[in-house]
Amino acid sequence: MPRSVQRLPHLGLLLSLTLWLVPAGAASAPPAPRQLLEDFFSGLTALRAEFQQTVRDARGRIVQESRGIFFLQRPDRFRWDYREPYRQVVVGDGRRLWLYDEDLEQVTVRDFASLGPTPAALLSSTEPLERRFHIRPAADRENGWDESSLVLEPWESGTGFARIRLAFGRDGTLQRMELEDDFGQVTTLRFARLERNPELDPALFHFQPPAGVDIIYDSADPPAP
């Protein structure tokens, strides 16, 4: 596996985040999970948020910490800019996935369809989430998962993760997300300065490899000249 891909945090889980960074509709009482998800997608066209990411192994030990900024433009456009501790970029342009490691001067290119049956694939799908996930309220209040939190568990195996937890603030904004993979590793993201439907420059989702970098085509044909 190319070194740059190893340094990038779990592509399948990472890209799944593009689905969930959306404020739910505020209400006087916590809405039911179905209502949360309906509000989640209602009217969504674009998104921008800062993130702080922590990855823990199955024993709870921190193995990675990073931060950066995330952009989403529906349909099928997203960008993760990692600023610390390494400068890395992941761009989905609807046809290809571009993974750029600035320190290694290396770009890995994949077919967009290579995501397979992951949550990220739902970005361009109109299939109801209930067909892919069992959705229920979170019950672990001791760790901050109260009645405004949700758990999503995939109906099918082979997705790469066991469950996703979402924690909403009192104003209905998504504050925290936790993904547990099939090996017990947990990725936690905390969000700040989340903006719903900002006006984004289309150039954010067009990646042009810098001159002189190595380009590796992983299951993707080279672009036509």
Phi, psi and omega in degrees: 000135180303142183303322181296325179291323180296325182283338179280136189283104169040086186306314182301316180289318180303311184290336178296339182296335181298345179278331199250354184277063185224131178293135173277158181294131180290149180205163181289334177231150181302125180287162177292157180308318180299319179293322177303314182290325177296316177293329182306314184263345187299117176073009182285126175238329183205164184203146174217136180203146169274149181222152171236125187242134176231131179246128178241144178280183184297341178267002179087008180276137178288125179246348180198138174225137182204167178207160181177208182223145185238142178230145177222134173227114181279143359264150166065026177234129176204159181210129174246117175255107175275125182257328182219145355279345178241150176269111181221153182226136172236121183235131171248120184252011180097337178242324184222159171251128180247123180242110186246123174254109186294318182295320181277350183053052185220137178239131173249132183244131178231157172291140178301323181292348181291351176298329180065207185279058177253164179304328179300328180295339180286351180303322184253014183251144175260005180293133181302140181299331181298339179282341182253331187231147164272121186248127181211159175292148174283148185241356186270080184290334182298332180257020175089007180264088185266199185290347177267007181257155183231154171238131176241125180237127183294139177292323185259150175278168177088009179277343180098349179220157182267322182197159174235134174244140180234132177241126181254149174278177181296334179274005178087003181274138177292125182251327186214146177223140180227130180239126177250123182273180185292348181254009178086002177283138186240127176251121181246132177236134174244137188249148178219153177052044180287130178240130178263132178054047173286163174275115185249146177287124179304337180295340178301331187254015174242113183257126176245113182303134177298152179298137174090355180276156174282136179242124180246121179265105182259100181066017178235135176286144177302143178300148178294143181295000000 
